[in-house]
Every structure is written in structure tokens, then in C-alpha cells.
Amino acid sequence: MSNKVLNGAKLRCDKGSTTSNLNVLSQQLVKIEGKLVATEMDFNIGVNILPFGVCSLTQKSCVPSTTKWVKTHNTHLINTQSVLLSESVCSCTIGGTIKPVHTNYNGFVSHKT
């Protein structure tokens, strides 16, 4: 079952040495469990996605150069933006693949937005 990705989700780049947290800044309207729901536009490095330690390809700080998220939920949109899901991926032009390893969703849906 796919879960929506929420602010503070843990991300991993398959070429990085550590995980990173996702900072949701693409929207301020929709929350689950009091946390903002991530969208396809939350892909900016240093803003939404922080470095992943050391890159195994460059042996330098893993600061990816990202493309927009894919495998998103495009049926339910927030401000015309697709929602990130547990299977969503974001490519790094250096060669890595970024994906959520923990969505920060605990299974309790809040009906407040």
C-alpha cells in the first residue's frame, strides 16, 4: 500500500552515505497528522532535500543535482501538483536515485487542513 510522503520524511540517495530529511515547502494547505503533504515540486537541493553525506560516485559531499519527482499520485492534486508517495523517486543527474525510506506517516489521518 502506498503512503503519502509528509514533511520530515527520511530520504535516501542510493549513492549517498547517509539519509536526509525532506522539507515540504511547495504548499501550506494540506496536512496529515499535522504535517504538510509533499508534492512533486519539493525537489530543490538545500531547500527541500539536504545533502546525503559522501557521494560514492564523486567521493565528495553528496549534494545531488535533482530532477522533478516521478511515480507520484496525480489523481489527487494540491495546487495542481502531484502528491509524493512511498514509491516516488527523484533522479540525480550525477547518477543516483533518491527515494523515501520512511514517509513520516504513522497511519492516522487528520481531517483538519
C-alpha positions in Angstrom: 0.0 0.0 0.0 1.3 3.4 -0.9 1.6 6.1 1.7 1.7 9.8 1.1 5.1 11.4 2.0 4.9 14.0 4.7 7.2 16.8 5.9 10.2 15.4 7.7 10.2 12.1 5.8 13.6 10.3 5.6 15.1 10.2 2.1 18.0 8.1 0.8 20.1 8.5 -2.3 21.5 5.2 -3.4 24.9 6.8 -3.9 25.0 8.8 -0.6 26.4 7.6 2.7 23.5 8.9 5.0 19.8 9.7 4.9 18.4 13.2 4.7 15.1 14.7 5.7 12.5 16.2 3.3 11.4 19.8 3.9 8.0 20.4 2.4 7.7 24.0 1.1 5.6 23.6 -2.1 2.3 24.0 -0.3 0.9 25.2 3.0 -2.7 23.9 2.8 -2.9 20.1 3.1 -1.7 18.3 6.2 -1.9 14.7 7.5 -1.1 14.1 11.2 -0.3 17.8 11.5 2.5 17.5 8.8 2.4 19.1 5.3 2.0 16.6 2.5 4.9 16.6 0.0 4.4 17.3 -3.7 6.4 16.8 -6.9 7.8 20.3 -6.5 9.7 19.5 -3.3 12.9 18.6 -5.1 15.2 21.6 -4.6 18.6 20.8 -3.1 19.5 22.8 0.0 15.9 23.8 0.4 13.7 20.6 0.2 16.4 18.0 0.1 19.6 18.3 2.1 23.0 16.5 1.3 23.4 12.8 1.8 26.8 12.6 3.3 29.5 11.4 0.9 28.7 10.5 -2.7 30.1 7.1 -3.8 30.5 8.4 -7.4 32.4 11.6 -6.7 33.9 10.8 -3.2 32.8 14.4 -2.3 29.8 15.8 -0.4 26.7 14.2 -1.7 24.9 17.3 -2.9 22.7 15.9 -5.7 21.5 17.7 -8.8 17.9 16.6 -8.9 15.1 16.3 -11.4 11.4 16.5 -10.5 9.9 13.6 -8.6 8.2 10.8 -10.7 5.8 8.0 -9.7 3.7 10.5 -7.9 -0.1 10.4 -7.2 -1.5 12.5 -10.0 -5.2 11.9 -9.2 -5.3 13.9 -6.0 -3.6 17.2 -6.7 -2.6 20.0 -4.3 -2.3 23.4 -6.2 -2.1 21.4 -9.5 0.9 19.5 -8.1 1.0 15.7 -7.8 1.4 14.2 -4.3 4.6 12.2 -3.3 4.1 8.6 -2.4 6.3 6.0 -0.8 7.3 4.7 -4.2 8.1 8.1 -5.7 11.6 8.6 -7.0 13.8 11.6 -7.8 16.8 11.2 -10.1 20.2 12.9 -9.6 21.9 13.9 -12.7 25.2 12.7 -11.2 23.8 9.2 -11.2 21.9 8.5 -8.0 18.3 7.7 -7.3 16.5 9.4 -4.3 13.5 7.8 -2.7 11.7 7.9 0.6 12.8 5.3 3.2 10.3 6.5 5.8 7.3 8.6 4.7 6.8 10.1 8.2 3.2 8.8 8.0 2.1 6.9 11.1 -1.3 5.8 9.8 -3.6 8.3 11.5 -5.4 10.6 9.0 -6.3 14.0 10.3 -9.3 15.6 8.7 -8.1 19.1 9.6 -6.3 21.0 6.8 
